C-alpha cells in the first residue's frame, strides 16, 4: 500500500509540475520514481487512477474515480461537489 501511495503522489506531482520542469523538479521526480514503481508516464498514471482495489475498511472494490471524477484534468471529489 505504501508503494501505491508513493506512486500516486509521484504521478500527481509529475502531472502538476510537468509544465515547469527544472533541475530540482527532475531530481524530485527521479527520487519518487525510485521509491515507487519505476518510470512514470501519463498512461501509467491514468491506468493507476482507474485501477480498482479492495477498500481496507469495507472490502468493497473502488478506484480513485469512486470519489473523484474520471477526468484527470478535474481534480475534485464528489463530496466537494455535493457540498458546494
Beta strands, then each sheet from edge to edge (+ up, - down):
strand 1: 53-54
strand 2: 61-62
sheet 1: 1+ 2-
end
